[in-house]
Amino acid sequence: MTNHFEQLVQNARETKLTNEEKSALRQKLVHRFSVAPKPSPLRWFTPAFAFALLVLSVLPWQAEQALPGDFLYSVKEHLNEPIRNITAISEEHDIETNIERAERQYQELELLAIEEGI
């Protein structure tokens, strides 16, 4: 078996390309490296983008349970609430959204009062 392998290696070393084959191979290589590669459709999906997407999807969801004074309450007030108002499709829906917001704020105040013992 070793003799057969050594014979293959020896044949490979003795095999030479002709000048025409070398020229054709060189032209193919030059052409291949001169053409810009097609960008990957996922080139924008980097670990940083994945982390930002995760944070931006989880943060508002977690902020919904925040009470005044909590770390995420500002996210709730400055991100979640305006998005609700923007997505109101009609004037009636906008009014309902504002009523729900007022009810939520009242419930938050009640919970704070209970926590503070007032």
Buried (B, 14 or more C-beta within 10 A) or exposed (E): EEEEEEEEEEEEEEEEEEEEEEEEEEEEEEEEEEEEEEEEEEEEEEEEEEEEEEEEEEBBEEBEEBBEEBEBBEBBBEBBBEEBEEEBEEEEEBEEBBEEBEEEEEEBEEEEEEEEEE
